[in-house]
Amino acid sequence: MNRTVRGTLAALALLTAATFAAPLRAQTAADSAAIRAAALDYIDGWYAADAARMERALHPELAKRIVATDPQTGRSRLGQMGSSMLVAQTAAGGGRDIPPASRLDEVRILDIYNGTASVRVTATGWIDYMHLARWNGAWKIVNVLWQTEPRPAARP
Protein backbone atom coordinates (compact mmCIF):
# COMPACT_ATOMS: atom_id res chain seq x y z
CA MET A 1 0.00 0.00 0.00
CA ASN A 2 1.51 3.32 -0.95
CA ARG A 3 2.10 6.25 1.37
CA THR A 4 -0.78 8.35 -0.01
CA VAL A 5 -3.37 5.61 0.56
CA ARG A 6 -2.09 4.93 4.10
CA GLY A 7 -2.19 8.65 4.91
CA THR A 8 -5.73 8.94 3.55
CA LEU A 9 -6.91 5.94 5.59
CA ALA A 10 -5.28 7.29 8.76
CA ALA A 11 -6.91 10.70 8.26
CA LEU A 12 -10.28 9.05 7.61
CA ALA A 13 -9.94 6.95 10.80
CA LEU A 14 -9.15 10.05 12.88
CA LEU A 15 -12.03 12.00 11.36
CA THR A 16 -14.43 9.12 12.04
CA ALA A 17 -13.28 8.80 15.66
CA ALA A 18 -13.62 12.55 16.21
CA THR A 19 -17.07 12.61 14.64
CA PHE A 20 -18.57 9.76 16.66
CA ALA A 21 -16.78 10.17 20.00
CA ALA A 22 -18.89 11.45 22.86
CA PRO A 23 -17.92 14.92 23.99
CA LEU A 24 -15.68 14.75 27.05
CA ARG A 25 -16.31 16.76 30.18
CA ALA A 26 -13.48 17.48 32.49
CA GLN A 27 -13.79 17.08 36.22
CA THR A 28 -14.70 20.40 37.77
CA ALA A 29 -14.73 21.71 41.30
CA ALA A 30 -18.52 21.89 40.99
CA ASP A 31 -18.67 18.17 40.12
CA SER A 32 -16.50 17.28 43.11
CA ALA A 33 -18.67 19.39 45.42
CA ALA A 34 -21.90 17.86 44.05
CA ILE A 35 -20.53 14.32 44.38
CA ARG A 36 -19.49 15.00 47.96
CA ALA A 37 -22.91 16.56 48.70
CA ALA A 38 -24.72 13.47 47.38
CA ALA A 39 -22.56 11.17 49.54
CA LEU A 40 -23.21 13.35 52.60
CA ASP A 41 -26.96 13.46 51.87
CA TYR A 42 -26.83 9.66 51.91
CA ILE A 43 -24.87 9.11 55.13
CA ASP A 44 -25.99 12.15 57.12
CA GLY A 45 -29.56 11.58 55.93
CA TRP A 46 -29.29 8.06 57.36
CA TYR A 47 -28.03 9.33 60.71
CA ALA A 48 -30.75 12.00 60.90
CA ALA A 49 -33.50 9.63 59.72
CA ASP A 50 -34.18 12.21 56.99
CA ALA A 51 -35.87 10.22 54.22
CA ALA A 52 -36.12 13.23 51.86
CA ARG A 53 -32.39 13.83 52.12
CA MET A 54 -31.65 10.14 51.50
CA GLU A 55 -34.00 10.03 48.51
CA ARG A 56 -32.36 13.15 47.03
CA ALA A 57 -29.02 11.29 46.95
CA LEU A 58 -30.25 8.11 45.27
CA HIS A 59 -30.98 7.06 41.72
CA PRO A 60 -34.46 5.46 41.71
CA GLU A 61 -32.94 2.15 40.57
CA LEU A 62 -30.22 2.01 43.23
CA ALA A 63 -28.66 -1.38 43.95
CA LYS A 64 -27.21 -1.61 47.46
CA ARG A 65 -25.48 -4.91 48.23
CA ILE A 66 -23.49 -6.64 50.94
CA VAL A 67 -21.68 -9.98 50.87
CA ALA A 68 -22.20 -11.80 54.16
CA THR A 69 -21.35 -15.26 55.43
CA ASP A 70 -24.19 -17.50 56.55
CA PRO A 71 -23.15 -18.62 60.05
CA GLN A 72 -24.99 -21.95 59.62
CA THR A 73 -23.30 -23.02 56.39
CA GLY A 74 -20.21 -20.82 56.15
CA ARG A 75 -21.23 -19.94 52.59
CA SER A 76 -21.40 -16.43 51.20
CA ARG A 77 -24.75 -14.85 50.46
CA LEU A 78 -25.64 -11.59 48.78
CA GLY A 79 -27.96 -9.24 50.61
CA GLN A 80 -29.47 -6.43 48.60
CA MET A 81 -31.94 -3.57 48.71
CA GLY A 82 -33.18 -0.90 46.38
CA SER A 83 -33.87 2.79 46.69
CA SER A 84 -37.40 2.51 48.06
CA MET A 85 -36.36 0.11 50.84
CA LEU A 86 -33.40 2.28 51.87
CA VAL A 87 -35.59 5.40 51.95
CA ALA A 88 -38.22 3.52 54.01
CA GLN A 89 -35.59 2.28 56.48
CA THR A 90 -34.27 5.82 56.79
CA ALA A 91 -37.78 7.14 57.48
CA ALA A 92 -38.28 4.40 60.08
CA GLY A 93 -35.38 5.69 62.15
CA GLY A 94 -32.25 4.98 60.13
CA GLY A 95 -29.16 5.61 62.20
CA ARG A 96 -30.84 7.98 64.64
CA ASP A 97 -29.77 5.79 67.60
CA ILE A 98 -26.07 6.26 66.80
CA PRO A 99 -24.88 9.01 69.17
CA PRO A 100 -24.00 12.19 67.22
CA ALA A 101 -20.52 12.30 68.78
CA SER A 102 -19.66 8.88 67.31
CA ARG A 103 -21.10 9.38 63.81
CA LEU A 104 -18.47 9.08 61.09
CA ASP A 105 -19.15 10.55 57.66
CA GLU A 106 -15.78 10.62 55.90
CA VAL A 107 -16.19 11.00 52.14
CA ARG A 108 -13.29 10.18 49.83
CA ILE A 109 -13.72 10.63 46.07
CA LEU A 110 -11.67 7.86 44.50
CA ASP A 111 -12.16 8.70 40.83
CA ILE A 112 -14.24 10.83 38.48
CA TYR A 113 -14.49 10.17 34.78
CA ASN A 114 -16.91 12.18 32.69
CA GLY A 115 -20.34 11.47 34.19
CA THR A 116 -19.30 8.72 36.62
CA ALA A 117 -17.56 8.67 39.98
CA SER A 118 -16.37 6.19 42.60
CA VAL A 119 -16.58 7.23 46.24
CA ARG A 120 -15.74 5.64 49.59
CA VAL A 121 -17.76 6.63 52.65
CA THR A 122 -16.45 5.62 56.06
CA ALA A 123 -19.38 5.46 58.46
CA THR A 124 -19.80 4.26 62.03
CA GLY A 125 -19.44 0.50 61.82
CA TRP A 126 -19.24 0.09 58.04
CA ILE A 127 -17.69 1.22 54.76
CA ASP A 128 -19.69 2.04 51.62
CA TYR A 129 -18.14 1.91 48.15
CA MET A 130 -20.39 3.90 45.82
CA HIS A 131 -20.76 4.51 42.13
CA LEU A 132 -22.41 7.79 41.21
CA ALA A 133 -23.62 9.02 37.85
CA ARG A 134 -24.60 12.42 36.55
CA TRP A 135 -28.32 11.87 36.02
CA ASN A 136 -30.41 14.65 34.47
CA GLY A 137 -27.82 17.18 35.63
CA ALA A 138 -27.50 15.94 39.24
CA TRP A 139 -25.11 13.42 40.79
CA LYS A 140 -26.99 10.33 42.03
CA ILE A 141 -25.82 7.18 43.80
CA VAL A 142 -26.46 4.22 41.49
CA ASN A 143 -24.60 1.37 43.24
CA VAL A 144 -23.40 0.75 46.79
CA LEU A 145 -21.30 -2.21 47.93
CA TRP A 146 -20.89 -2.12 51.67
CA GLN A 147 -19.13 -4.05 54.38
CA THR A 148 -19.50 -3.94 58.13
CA GLU A 149 -16.52 -3.75 60.44
CA PRO A 150 -15.52 -7.14 61.80
CA ARG A 151 -16.94 -7.80 65.25
CA PRO A 152 -14.58 -9.00 67.96
CA ALA A 153 -14.85 -12.72 68.61
CA ALA A 154 -16.85 -13.66 71.69
CA ARG A 155 -14.74 -14.79 74.62
CA PRO A 156 -15.45 -18.25 76.05
N, C-alpha and C positions, 0 to 999 in steps of 0.2 A: 504494500500500500504506500503510495507516495506521500510526501510531506504535506501537500496541499489538502489531500483528502483527510489525513489524520487531524490536521489543524481544524478543518471544517467540522469534523465529527466531535472534536473536543469542545469547540465553541458551541455547537448545538446542544451537547450534553449540559454544559454550564447554563445556557439559556433556559433549557427545560427545567433544570433544578431550581433556578431562581424564580421561574414563573409559577411552579407548583408548590414551592416550599411555603409553609405557614409563616406568617410574619412573627418574628421573635420579639419578646418583650423582656427587657432587662429587669433584674431585681431592683426595686426601688425602696427607699426608706418607708414610703407609704405602705408597700406590700408587707414589709417586715413588721410594721406596727399593726397592720390589720390581721396578720397571721397570729401575732402575739395576743391581740385582743380576743380573737376567736378561741384560742387555747385557754385564756383566762376566764372567758365567759363560761366555758365548759367546766373547769375545775372549781372556780370560785362560785359559779352557779350551783354546783353540786353541794359545796359546803353550806351555802346559804339557803338551800332548798328552794332556789329561784328557778322554777320551771321555764319561765319566759326567757330568762338569760341562757339556760341550757339549750332551749330550742333554737334560739338565735344563732348558736354556734354550729349547729348540726345540719348536714345535708339530710333531706327527708328519707333517703335510702341508706343511712348510716349502717355499717356493719361493725359491731363491737364484739371482739372475741377474746377468749382466754383459753389457754391450754392448761388443763389440770389433770392430776393423777387420781384415778379412782382408788380410794384406800382399800376397797375390798379386793380388787383384781390387780392393782398395780399398773393398769393400762391407762394410757393417755385418753382424755376425752376433750372435746371442743365445746365450750360453753359460748353462747352467743346471744346477742340482743340487738334490736334495731332502735331507731330513733324514738318511736312512740313509747317503747318500754322504758328507755332511759329517761325520757322526759317525765313519764308517770312516776318512776322511782324517785326522781328529783322532787317532784311535787309532793310525794308522800313523806318527805323528810330528808331524803338524800343524806348528806354528810353532816347534818345539823348537830348531831351528837358529838362530833369531834370538836374538842375545845379549841376556840380560836387561836390560842397561843401555840398550839401544836399543829396547826394546819400548814402544810407545805404546798406551795404552788409555783415551783421553779419551772420556767419554760425555757427550753433550749431549741432554737431553730437549727436543725441539722443540715438542711439543704433546701434551696428554692430553685426551681427550673421552670421558666415560663409561668404557666398557670397551676403548678403543683408545688407542694412543699411537704417535707418530712419534719416532724417536731417530736421532741421528747418532753413529757411533763412528769416531774417528780412530785408525787403527792404523798400524803400521810399513809404509809402502809402499802403503796403500790407505785408502779411506773406505767405510764401510758406512752406507747409509740403511735403517733398519729400521721395520717396522710390527709392533707387538706388540698382543696381545689378551688380555683377562682370560679364561682358559680353565679352567673347573672350579675357579675360585678362585685360580689362579696366573697370573702374567703370562708369556706365551710369545711367542717370535718367530715370526711367521707368514710375513713377506716380508722379503727383503733384496735391495736393488739396490746393487751395489758397483762401484767404479771404482778402478783402480790409479793411482798417481802416474805422470805422464808420465816416460819415461826420456830422459835427455839423448841428443841425436843423436850418432851415431858420427862421429868426426873422420876425414877422408880421409887 
